[in-house]
Amino acid sequence: MSAAFHLDSEEEGAEPRPVVLVVEDEILVRLAVSAYLRDCGYDVLEAGHAGEAIRVLEAGLQIDAVFSDINMPGGMTGFDLALWIAAHRPHVKVMLTSGHPENLAEGQLDGILAKPYHQNEVGRRLGALLKR
């Protein structure tokens, strides 16, 4: 399992940093967006597919948001993961991303971001999603 369970230690009395689980099967994309989100002040966990993400979500860690690709290996899509989260972790916000235009029309969710995206757009949209 490639999920990283280490969270940065927080300063005494400081506001907890939001925790984002990045779910992306393309390792270079996952590493880049995870590094950017850490630079934005988020604690970041990583998973390579939806099944791995569910194992992370079931581990009992506080996770505030999931940023997930839609098309992934392993039999579950990002839409399937979003449905699982809605049923089992309804407090967790979900933002999906895809490079396939047909997926963007299928979802009709607030939190879908088309690939290729600029990292600052991920940070902006994720911040807005977490404020809701």
N, C-alpha and C positions, 0 to 999 in steps of 0.2 A: 504494500500500500504506500502510495507516495504522499499521502496527506501529512502535512506538517502540523503537529499539535502544540508546538511551543509558541506561546504568546509573549511579547515583550513585557517585562515587568513595568508596572505603573508606579509613578512617583506617589509618595504618601499624600493623601488628600486630593490628588488630581482627579479630574473627571475621567471616567473610564473611556478608553478609545473604542469606537465601534469596531466590531469584528465582522469581516467579510470572508465568505468562503468562495473562492474562485474555482469554477469547474470548467476545465478546458482540456481536451485531449491533445492539442498541439502544444508540446512542451515549451517551445520558444515564445508562443503567444501567451501562455499561462505565466511564464516567468516574467515577461515584460510587463503585463498588466498588474501582476502581483507586486512587483517592485515599485511601479508607479503608485499604486494604492497605499503601499507602506510609506512612500514619500509624502503622500497626502495626509498621513496621520492615522490610517486605519491599521488595525492588527489584521493579518491575512493568513488564512488557512487555504490549502490547495488540494484539489482532487482532480484525477484524470478522466473520470466519467461519473455518470449519475449514481451507479451502485456504490462507488467509493464515497461520493458525497453523502449518501444516506447513512453510511457507516459513521462518517464524521458527525453528522447531525444527531445520530443516536448515541454518540459518546457522552452526551450530557454537557458539552461546552456551551457557553453563551455565544450564540451566533446571531447577529443582527440582520445580515443580508447575504443573499447568494447571488453571484454574478456568474451565469452559466451559458455556455454555448448551447445551441438547440440540437445540432447534429453531432452525436457522439457514438462511439462504439459501446457495446455491452447490452444492447436491446432496449435501453430507455433513452428517450429524447429529453431535451431540456423542458419541453412541455410536460412530459410525464413526471419529471422531477418537480416542477412547479405544482402539479396536482398533488403529489405526495406531500410536499411542504405545506400546502393549504390544508390538507387533512390532518397532518401530524405535528406541524410546527407553525400554526397560523400566525404567530407574531413575527415570523421571519419574512422580511421583504425579499422579493425576487425580481431580478432584472435579467432578461435573456438577450442573447446576441446571435446573429446568424449572417452568413455570407450568401445565403440562398434566398432570393426575393420571395419565393413561394411560401417560405416559413414566416416571413414578416406579415403577409396578408392573413395567414392561417390563425395567428395568435390573437390579434386585436387586443393585446394587453398594453397597459401604460408603459411597462418596463421593457420594451423590445428595442434594441439598438442594432442598426445595420452595420455589417462589416464591409469594407474596412472602416474602422472608427479611429478617431484621434483619442489618445489617452485622456486628454483634458475633458473630452466629452463624457467619458466613462465617469470620471471624478465628479463632474458637475451633475450628471443625471443621478448618480448613486447618492450624492449628498441630498438632492431634492427628494429622492425616494425615502431616505431615512428620516427626513423631517416630517413626513406625512403621518 
